[in-house]
Amino acid sequence: MTDLSTTYLGLQLKNPIVPSSSPLMQKVDNLKKMQDAGAAAVILHSLFEEQIEQESHALDHFLSATSEFNPEAQSYFPELGAYNRGPEGYLDHVRKAKAALAIPVIASLNGYSSGGWVDYARQIEQAGADALELNMYYIAAETDLDSAAVEEMYLDLVRDVTTEITIPVTVKLSHHFSAFANMAWRIQRAGARGLVLFNRFYQPDFDLENLEVVHGLDLSSSYELRLRLRWIAILYDRVSADLAVTGGVHTAEDVIKSVMAGASIAMTTSALLHHGIGHVATMLAEMRDWLEAHEYESVRQMRGSMSQRAVPHPAAFERANYARVLQSYRL
Ligand SMILES: Cc1cc2nc3c(=O)[nH]c(=O)nc-3n(C[C@H](O)[C@H](O)[C@H](O)COP(=O)(O)O)c2cc1C
């Protein structure tokens, strides 16, 4: 029997498929369905810095539904402003999730700056979370704030959260850094046990008739995985933090690619919003079949086999490949 088990942040997981933060996580019933479908762990939806600081204006990013969602998924969408039940309700949800599930429960804090709100990391730990995912989401729009200052702000936050608690902290971040490998390394040095690549930044659009800025939320496709594969493959064996993919994991093949690049786990959200929670079981079964058909004994054996250090042409992940790719296009 193929061994699908993996480890992430020191947690023993029975396979690498982990549903990531989304409105699906608001209901303990959904969490149980994920566990029943074979999910190895769950990442709860986020508690936001702004909420803790009593300013909830930043929630819009995550809250507008699109017609791509199936009716089942659509019914999970909350009214604006009701994404989670505020700080106290969130802690209660962590307790309930822990009581209901046998798989690890990873809570999520979403913010960008150090401050009093970081106390909630400790309260989340006390509520029983097995680990904490810190989602750092910031749009650096000030012309007088340079990249070094923004990076220092992130690192301060990681240091503050990791010194506050003893459960492992994993950091979900975007790729909008000019020296991403260095930033990943410094975040790990600041105390992160894991790196989650990558946050999706939801882009505002214009409504031309009403001259309004509108927020829409499009689900991902497998195409988005490629950016993640590149960076996981580059970072594998260069940082000691565990690597997780988020963004573009829709199929068993996407999970397999993520692991081959070097990820310990592959997170999925859009696929579950689109197909329903049962899709976890489909991906798991197809992954098992693939590994058996290709005579892999375990997920561990596969991990990193397509990382930059393992492939015969490491330059394929870097600039050297750029000219070749452009030349390969046939009119
Ligand atoms: C409706 C919706 C709500 C989300 N809420 C959160 C959240 O609360 N915290 C967070 O860190 N990520 C959140 N995400 C991001 C997902 O966890 C995930 O990182 C992203 O959708 C990319 O993965 P995917 O391609 O599998 O969807 C949300 C995504 C969606 C679509």
PDBQT file of the ligand as one rigid body, heavy atoms in Angstrom, charges set to zero:
ROOT
HETATM    1  C1  LIG A 401     -13.729  33.132  -0.742  1.00  0.00    +0.000 C 
HETATM    2  C2  LIG A 401     -12.337  33.006  -0.252  1.00  0.00    +0.000 A 
HETATM    3  C3  LIG A 401     -12.027  33.335   1.057  1.00  0.00    +0.000 A 
HETATM    4  C4  LIG A 401     -10.720  33.250   1.535  1.00  0.00    +0.000 A 
HETATM    5  N1  LIG A 401     -10.437  33.568   2.827  1.00  0.00    +0.000 NA
HETATM    6  C5  LIG A 401      -9.148  33.507   3.271  1.00  0.00    +0.000 A 
HETATM    7  C6  LIG A 401      -8.827  33.813   4.604  1.00  0.00    +0.000 A 
HETATM    8  O1  LIG A 401      -9.670  34.107   5.449  1.00  0.00    +0.000 OA
HETATM    9  N2  LIG A 401      -7.530  33.770   4.970  1.00  0.00    +0.000 N 
HETATM   10  C7  LIG A 401      -6.538  33.401   4.105  1.00  0.00    +0.000 A 
HETATM   11  O2  LIG A 401      -5.372  33.350   4.492  1.00  0.00    +0.000 OA
HETATM   12  N3  LIG A 401      -6.817  33.063   2.836  1.00  0.00    +0.000 NA
HETATM   13  C8  LIG A 401      -8.097  33.110   2.400  1.00  0.00    +0.000 A 
HETATM   14  N4  LIG A 401      -8.393  32.771   1.113  1.00  0.00    +0.000 N 
HETATM   15  C9  LIG A 401      -7.290  32.332   0.226  1.00  0.00    +0.000 C 
HETATM   16  C10 LIG A 401      -7.243  30.792   0.091  1.00  0.00    +0.000 C 
HETATM   17  O3  LIG A 401      -6.967  30.168   1.334  1.00  0.00    +0.000 OA
HETATM   18  C11 LIG A 401      -6.175  30.366  -0.914  1.00  0.00    +0.000 C 
HETATM   19  O4  LIG A 401      -4.895  30.734  -0.446  1.00  0.00    +0.000 OA
HETATM   20  C12 LIG A 401      -6.364  30.976  -2.294  1.00  0.00    +0.000 C 
HETATM   21  O5  LIG A 401      -7.734  30.895  -2.693  1.00  0.00    +0.000 OA
HETATM   22  C13 LIG A 401      -5.506  30.264  -3.332  1.00  0.00    +0.000 C 
HETATM   23  O6  LIG A 401      -5.772  28.883  -3.350  1.00  0.00    +0.000 OA
HETATM   24  P1  LIG A 401      -6.739  28.186  -4.429  1.00  0.00    +0.000 P 
HETATM   25  O7  LIG A 401      -6.158  28.407  -5.774  1.00  0.00    +0.000 OA
HETATM   26  O8  LIG A 401      -6.729  26.750  -4.026  1.00  0.00    +0.000 OA
HETATM   27  O9  LIG A 401      -8.073  28.824  -4.292  1.00  0.00    +0.000 OA
HETATM   28  C14 LIG A 401      -9.690  32.835   0.654  1.00  0.00    +0.000 A 
HETATM   29  C15 LIG A 401     -10.008  32.465  -0.656  1.00  0.00    +0.000 A 
HETATM   30  C16 LIG A 401     -11.311  32.543  -1.114  1.00  0.00    +0.000 A 
HETATM   31  C17 LIG A 401     -11.615  32.140  -2.532  1.00  0.00    +0.000 C 
ENDROOT
TORSDOF 0
